[in-house]
Amino acid sequence: MNKKVFWFDFGGVLSPSITDLFEQYEKKTGIPQKALKEAMQSIADGMKLPILALIENAVINEVEWGSKLRKKLTESYPDLDTTYAQFEQFGKQWLENVSPNKVMVDKLKTIKKQGYRVGILTTNVIEWETYWKSLLNLDGYVDYVLDSCKEICRKPDDAFFEIAEKRAQVNSTDCILIDDLMENCIAASERGWKTIHFTDNENTLKQLNNIIIQNNLFNKYYLSDIPNYEPKPGYEIVKHEDPSSPEIIKLTSGHEAYHIVKYDDVKKVLSDRTCIRSPSNEPGGPSVLPTSTPKELLLNLDFPDHTRLRQFVSKDFSASRLKHLEHEISDRTTHYVTLMRSKKDGWDIFKDVLDNVSAEVNCSLLGLPIEDREYFRPLSHTVQIANKNDVENLVDKYAQLYNYVLEHVQNKREHDRKGLIHLFIERRNQTTPPLNDAELTALLLGIVIGGDQNLLTAMTKIIYGILSLPNYWKNLSNNKSIVPDVVEEMLRLTNLGSISSFPRITTKEILLSTGKIPEGSVIYADVTLANRDPNVFLEPLKIDPFRINKRHLQFGYGMHNCMGQEMARLEICVVIDTLLTLLPELKLDPKFIEDISWDEGVVLRRPNKLPVLI
């Protein structure tokens, strides 16, 4: 039996629409819809309750309510003939000769036969139960019936949805509500339910089918199903966590640090301005890197310097500002797929396509000559590997890369006037104080490295991961609308290298769930483990693209959240979408799967080849 529970509303989903029911009642009784609705509303207003809550919550019985309705109509419309109206048995007459919504009733039965559990979540009246149940005739198909009149609460009350979860013994993320009232859908969504706002049969059937298809195809794999996906952590455990203190780890620099792993604690550290970055980049400071980096890099800055530089670039990396790159990303992907397919064999989706697309899109964004990639990309690759056993080479390559970017800032090298380099130089004086060469170089250096190497690492690992799961790629090619969801879930589970964040120093005591961290302490807020906190992400190692909570911390949080996150989402999604269209049968070549080698580094860990069959 599948864990998912599909909860159907009765009135307006399994029954005809409320409008249709009012029309039918008018034909049966001669009571105009307008008059009937006014009387119902007036009775409810007198008790300060929603329109039918008096009987749906069993505050009064049907006979009492019917008497009030008759009295109100007679007072408001003295000449109205109510001879044919049976107000004291309103439900019987209301549902008499009414046909169910056969399309939705049949779909409910089909869902049950497919192994899912089914419930009816209705705001109804206790005296009407016999009539609406006989109308549907669903004995044997429905696992749970929750009726407001028996629970003494109703939709959209949060308590009503909580009762449903407890009755079915499931989490909110395992519940799907089909309801014709938007307020009910909103309330359920806020609790974590997936919802379908019923407007018509055709649209609802499409949404239900998509949920079922997606749940069957894409919700059954775990991270452990992807070979070699997890890196070896770039730290050593010195002391394990106890009830009063976090775990203690040793960093690359040899310093000990508090290891913060819980989601809420990591968020707190990342957003707290008293947990600062700059001291860890000083010579001899606590670091996960084997050498210091330019102090003007955003990752090394604290408030207010970080805010000043971040505001300078923030608009350029918004989703709307980057939207224009979508066609270019798709076109470049198509171009390199075409070249790859022209080969008789030896297809490698990494070397032939991904590596080229990442480099060229970033060059285009910055305005760098594409031919320069042969010079600066080996440098940025060395920088992100950050090999602690070859620091001299690392420092040399870092200096060469820095000087390359600096020469662009100083206009000693040619670059496209439409790119960010020229744009930033043109408006450097718009900040207070104006950006100096070192600040501008550091900003652009971050984009040269992160917009290419980091993005390429995430994209390569995600595509490798998808291709490693049996039939996942082919199934995704038939359900491309969920590509963004799959990418977001894979981002949650993907670590760029052996570290997931950079150490911080507390400038005053900070209180976390594991206790107080003293002033002057080194803290390592582990984003990877926070993204796997079981208190936030149910079955955290399950690859579930349909999670309600998608707010992972892969791109950081607070002041130091990654400025290029929208660029990463856009490029990865567009590349995958284009590949799915062009290569729906793409597979890893089984002859070479065990021979796939990896670049292993501090901020870069990815396959350096992906042999495929097309």
N, C-alpha and C positions, 0 to 999 in steps of 0.2 A: 504494500500500500504506500503510495506517495505521500510525503509529509504535507504537501500543499493542500490547502482547503479553499474551495471556491464558495464564497458566500453570496447568494442571490437575494436581492430584494424581492418582495412579493408585488406590492402595488406599483404598477408602471413598468415592471420588468417581466415577471412571470405572468402578470395579468395585463389586460389592456392598459393604456395610459390613463392617468387620472382624468385628463380632459375627456377621453372617450367614456369613462365611467360616469362622469357628470352628465354627459349628453344622453347616455342610455337611461339614467335615472330620470331625467326630465321627460323622456318619452314614456316611461312607465307611469309617472305620477302627475305630470303636468306642472311640476314645481320648476320655475325658471332657475337656471344655474346661478345667475347673479344673486337672486334672492336667497337661495340655499347657502351659498358661500358666505354671504353677509351674515346670515343667522348663525352659522357655525362659528364664524370669527367673533361675533359679538359675545357668544357664550364663553369662548376661550378668553377674550379680553377681560371679561368680568372676573375671571380667576387668575389673570396675568399669566396665562399659559399658552403654548403654541396651539394651533387651531383644533387638533383632535386629541391633545394630550390628556384631557379629562378622562376619556374612555380608553385611550391607548395605554395609559399608565394605571388604569383601573382605579382612578380617584372616585368615580361614580360608575354605576352600572349602565347598561345600554338603555334600560327602561327609563331611568331618571334623566339620562341625557336626551332621549327621544322626546320626553315630555317638555323639557326645556326648549328643544328645537321647535316643537309645535307651538308652544306659547310665544316664542320670539317671532316666528313667522306670522302668527295671527296678529300680534301687536304691530309689526312693521307693515304688514300687507293685509288689512282687514278683509279685503274682497277676494283674497287668494283662496281658491278651492283646494283643500288638502284632503279631499275625500279618498283619493287613491293612494295616499301616502301612509305607510305603516311605520311611523317614526319610532315606535317602541320596539319594533323588530327591524330596525334600519338595515342591519347587515344582511339579513336574509333577502330583503327586497333589493338592496344595492347590488348583490352578487347573483341574483336570480337571472337565469338565461344568459349569463355572461360566459364567453368562451375565453380560455387562457391564451396567452401568447405562445402558440404552438412551437414557433421557431426556437424560443428560449427554453421552453420546457424540454423539447427534444435535445437541445444542446446540453442542458443539465444532465439528462440521462446518458448522453454520450460521454461526457466528462467523467461521470461515475464509472462507466464501463471501462474507461481508460486507466482506471486504478487510482483516481484521485478521490479525496473526500469532498462531500458537498454539504453545504448548510443553507438554511433560509434564515435571513436576518431581517425581521419585519417589525415595523411599528404597527401593531394591529390591536384588535379588540377581542377580549376573551370570549364574548358571545358569538363572534364571527368565525371562530376557529373551525367548526364543523363545515361551514360553507366554503371557506377558501381552500381547505385541504381536499374536500371532495371535488372542487373545481379543478385542482391540479392533478389529483390522482397519482401521487408520487411515492406511494408506499414502496419501500425497498430500495429507493434511490437516494433518499436524503438521510445523512448521518446525524445532523443536528438541526434543531429548530429553536431559534431564540426569538421570543415574542415579547415585545415591550410590556404587554399587559401582565406578564408573569414575572418579569424581572424588575418591574417598577422603575424602569428607566428606559430611555429610547434613543434612537439615533437623532442627532449627532453626538450624544453624550459620550465622552471618552470611556466612562464606566461600562457602557454597553459593549463596546469593542473589546474591552478587557475581559468581560465575562465570556465573550465568544472564544477568545484565545484560551482561557482556562478550561472551558468546556471541551475544546478540541485538543487541549494539551500541546499547543504549538506556540512558537514565537510570533510576534507581529509580522515579521518578514515572510512568514509562510502563509499569510492570509491574502486572498484576493477578493475584493468587494465589487459587485456589479450593482449599481444603484442609479436611479434616474434623477436623484437630487444632488446637485453639486455640493451643497453644504455637507452632506453625508460623506461624499468622496473626499472632500478637503479634510474633514475631521479624521477619517480613517488614514489618509496619507500622512497626516501629522503624527500619527501614532506609529507609522512604519509599514502600514499595509500598502499593497499595490492595489490600485483602483481603476475601474473602467466606468466612466460616466456614460450611462446608457442614454443614447439619443435616438437610435434606430437599430433594427436587427442587423442590417448589413455591416455597419461599422463595428458593432459590438462583437459579432462573429469573427471579424478579422482580428480584432484585438485579442480575443480569447484564443484563437488559433495560434497567433504569434507567441503568446505566453506559453502555451502547451508545447509548441515546437521547440521554442528556445529552452524551456526547462528540461525537456527530454534530451536535447543535443548538447547543451552548453553548461550544464550544471552538475557534472558528474566527475570532474577531474580535480586532482590536488597538485600542489606544487611539486610533490615528490614524484609525480608522473613525468616530470621534465628532467632528463638526465643532466647532471652537473650544473644546475641552474644557480645553486647557492654558493657564494664565495666563502672562503675561510675568513673569519672576522680579523680585522687589523688591530686586535688588542689581546691581552692575556688577562684571564680572570685571576685576581689576587685573593679576593674574599667574597664568598657568596652572600646573597641578600639574607637578612634576618628580619624579624618583625619590626625592628626599630631602626633599621639602617639599610640603605641601598647596597647593591653589589659594588665592590671596588675592583677596578681594572687598571692595567698598566698600559699606557699609550706608547706609541712608537718612540717618543722622546725619552721614555723611561719614567715619566711622571705618573703618579697614581691619580685616578679620577673616580668620582661617584658616577656609577653607571645607571642612568635614568631610563627606564624602559616602558613605563605605563603611559598610555596615550595622553591622559589628562595632565600628567606630570610633565611629559615632554612638551606639550603645548604651552604649559605655564612657563617653562624654562625658555623656550624659543621666543616667547612674547614679552618676557620680563626684561626691561631695560637695565636692571641692576645685574643681569648676567651678561657680561661683556666679552667681546671677541678679541680686541686688539692685543692684550697682553700675551695671548698664546702665539702670536706671530712674531714676537720679539725674540732675538737670539737667546737660546737657552730656555725659551718658554715651553709650556706643555702643548705638544702638537702631535697630530697624527701623520704629519708630513715630515720627510727627512731633512727639509730645509725651509727657511722662511720664504715668503712670497711678497710681492710689492704691497706696501702698507696701504696704498690707496684702493686696492681691490675691494669691491663691495662686501665680500665675505669677511674682510678684516676690519671693517668700519663699525663704529657704534654711533648712537645718537649724540649730537645732531648731524654729524658729518655724513652718516649713511643716508639720512633723510634727504639732505640737499642733493646728493648725487642720484639717488633713486628717483626723485621727482623729476630730474632732468630727462630721464629716459622712459619713465613709466608709460606715457601715452604711446610711444613708438612700439611698445610690446603688448598693447591691448589686443584683444581678439578682433575687434573691428578694424584696427589699423593694419593688422597682418592679413586680413581676409584676401587682399589682392594677390597674395602669393599662392593661393590655392591652385589656380590654373597652371602656374609655372611649375609647381611641385608635381602635379599630375603629368604635365607635358614632358618634364625631364625623366620621370619614371617610365613613361611610355617609350621615350627615345632609347633608354638604356635596356629596357626589356626587349625592344626590337633588335638591338645589336646583339644581345645575348642569344636570342632565338635564331639568329643568323648563323651561329656556330653549330657544327654538327654534334658536338658533345662537350663535356667539360663545363656545364653550366654551373655558375656559382652566384647565387642571389646576393651574397654580400659583396664580393669583389666586382661583379659585373654591374650591379644596380645600386644597392644601398650606399656603398662607399662613395660612389660618384654623385648620387643625388644629394646626399648630405653636404658634401663639399661645395658643390656648385650653387645650391640654394643659399648657403650661408655667404658665399662670395658675392652672389647677386644682392643679398640683403645689405651687406656692408659696402658694396661697391669695389671689392677687391678684384683684380684681374684673375680670371680663372686659371691662367697658366702659372700664377704664383703658388697655387696649391702644392705643386711639386716641391717647393721650398719650405713653406711654413707648416704644412701638415705633419711631416715627420717630427718637427720640433714640438708641436702641440701634443702629439702622441706620446713623446718622451716625458713631457711635463705631466700628463695625466697618469701615466704609469707610475711615475715618482718612485723609482727604484732606490731603496735605501742602501743598496750595496754598490751603487755607482753614483754617488752624490756629485762628484766632480763633473761628470757628463751631464747630469740633470741641471746643475747650475749653469753650465755653459749653454745648453740648449734653451734654457729659460731666458738667459740674457739675449741670445740671438732672436728669439721670438719677440721679446719685449722691444728690442731695438727696431725690429721690422715694423711693429705697430707704431712706435714712436716716430719713425721716419715718415709714415703716412700722416700722423698728426702735424708734423712740421712741414708737410707738403714737399718732402724730398722724394716721394714716390707717387706715381700716378694712380688715381682711383676714380671711379665713376662718380660724377656729380649728383647722380640720383640715389646714391647709397648713403647709409647711415654715417659713414666716416665724414663725408663732405657736409652732411646735415649737421652733425654734432660740432664740427669746426665752425660752421657758419653761426651757430647760435650759442656758442660757449660763453658769450658775454651776457647772456640773458639770466644767469644765476648771480646770486650775491653771496660771496664775491665770485667773479668769473672763474670758470674751470681753468686750472693751469695745465701744462703739458702732461705732468705726471698723472693727474686725475683723469684727464681725457684718455690717456693711453691705457690706464687701468680699466676704465669702463669698456673700451673697445677690445682690450685683451680678453676680458671676460666673455665677450660675444664671440670673438675669434675661436676661443677654446670651447666654451659651453655650447654655442650654437651649432657646432660641428661635432666635436668628439663626444661630448656628453649626450647630445641628441642621438648621434649615431649608435652609441652604446645601448641606450634605452630601446631604440627602434630595432636594432639587430637582435637583442635578447628577446624582445616581445615576439618578433616574427619567428625566431628560432623556437620559442616556447610554444607558440600556436602550432607550428609544423610538427612539433614533437608529440602532440596529442592526437591519437587515432581519429581520422575523419574530421577533425575540428576545422581545418582549413576549407575543405569541400563544403561542409555544412554552413560555414560562415559565408561562403560565396553565394549561398542561396538565402542568406539572412543578413545582408549588408547593413541594414538599418541599425544593427546592434554593435557595429564596429566601434563606435565611441565608448560603449559600455565595456566591451572586452578590453579595449586599450586602457581605460581607467582602472579596471580591476588588475590588469597585468602591471600597470605602473605601481599600484599599491604593493605588489609583491616583488618588484624588481629593484635590486640594489645595483648602483652603477659600478661600484668597486668593493674594496674590503672595508670601507667606512661608509657611514650614512649621514654624518654631520661633522662639525668641527667643535673642538672643546671651547667652553666658556668659563669665565672666572666670576665667582659671586662677589659683588662689592658690598653686599649686606646679607644677613641671614635670610634664607628662603625656606618656607614651609611646604613640603610635598607630602604625598600620601604615606610615604615611608618614614617620615620624620623631618626634623630640621636639618638643613645643610648649612654649616657655619660660613660666615663671611671669609672670603679669601680662598674658598675651596675651588678645585677644578671639577667641572661637571661635563660629562659626555651624554648629551641627550640623544638616545639611539632611535632614530626615525624608523629604521627597519623593524625593530621589535615593537615599537609603538603601533606600527601599521598591522601588527599581528596580535594586538591585545584582545584576548577573547571576550573581555567585558565590553568591547566596542564592536568587534567584528566576529559575529557568530561563525564557528568553524573557520578560524582565520586563515588556515592554509588551504582551504577549498577555493578553487578558481570559480567564483560566482559573479558573473557580470550583471546580475540583477539585484545586487545588494541595494537596499534603500539608503543606507549610510555609505556614501561614496567619498566622504571628506577625509581622505588619507593625507598623510604628511610628507609624501614623497618629495614635494616641492618646497618643503619647509613650512614655516608658519610665522606670523608676526612680521617684524621688520625685515628679517632675512629670507622671506619667501622668495623663491626663484623668479626673477623678472622674465625669464624666457619660457615659463610654463605653458602659456598659450601658443607659443611658437612650436613647442614640442608636441602638444596635443594635435595641432593642425597638421604638422608635417607627418607625424606617425599615422594619423587617421587617413590622410589623403594618399599616402604611399600604399598603405595596406588596402584601401578601397580600390585603388588603381590596379594593384597586383591581383586582387580577387577577380576583377573584371577581365584582365588579360590572361591570367594564369589560374583558372579555377581548379585545375587538377594538380597544382604545385605540391610537390612532396620532397622531403629530404631524401637524398639518394641513400638507400639502405646499405650500399657497399662501402660508404664512407662515414657513416654515422659515428662509429667508434673511433674514427681517426680525426674527428673535428678537434682542432687545437684552439686554445684560448689565449688571448692576451691577458695576463694577470697583473693588475696594478692597484694602486690605492684608490684612484678615482676613475679607473677604466678597467673593466673586466668584461670581455665579450669574445664570442667566436671570431677568429680571423679568417674563416672561410665557412661557407654554407653550401656544399655541393647539393644540387637539387635535380629532380626529374621534372620536366615541364609538359 
